[in-house]
Amino acid sequence: MTSSETDHSFNFWIKYLKFISFFFAVMGVMWAMIGSFDPFGIYDYYFAQSFFDADELPSDVKKSISFILGPLGATNTAYFILQYFIAKNAFAKKELWAYHAIVFGFSFWFILDTMMCVYYQAYFNILLANIPCLLAMLPIFFTKSYFTS
């Protein structure tokens, strides 16, 4: 691969990472604003099935989730805004700490979240959230060769 092709490929991954970061930041705002993980009720349906053996969440649970999604959505938004700026600046300059910050931060969330889903048998969350997030972030693992120690 020529230097120009390498630069073009790396620039693609920077743009990709910035887009994904922006997308997930917007998702966090939506969670906080609408009080649900999705406006179609798919997540709520599987949550209700998994934890309450029902088609709908009890109203008090809906209210609790709606509240919890405020701080969770805000935290998600803040993290991905930070990731966006890391990607735009230090990651784009191929600073190794930036690569580690994004990979380890995401990996820690993914492993812990997946373990909690398995513990609570909330397999729907792995299918609806964790695997799509992993697929969206997977390309960062392919950028390691652009960084030197």
Phi, psi and omega in degrees: 000132180283166180299321180295319178293321178297314179298318180297316180296314180296319178299324176300314182293326176296312179299319179300312181296321177295318179297312180299319179298315179297315180302311181292329176295317177296320178301319178299319177298317180297317178302314182294320185282318183265348178069026179209155178286333177211144183285352184265350178083007181296311180298315180299321179300310181289330175297312180298318179298315185289317187258338185234001182050044182221166179275341180228152176284142173301150186300323179291328176290317177303316181295318179296316179296318179302318177294311183300327181289345174296297179295324179294316178296320178295318178296315178301315180298314181298315179301313185284336170293316176300314179299321178303311182290327174296314180298317183292327187251277187294319178297316180297333177272005179061038175278123187302324180300325181293318177299312180297318181301315182288312182295312183289321177299311179295315182298319179299313178301311185300313182293311181297315181297316180296318178299318179294322178297318179294316180303315182270004182056037178264060185297333177302324180292324177297317182286321185272337185236305189293312181294315175301321178295318178299315180295323179292324183264351183309321181302337179296332179289339180272358181264000183307323183295345180277350184251142176246155182276000000 
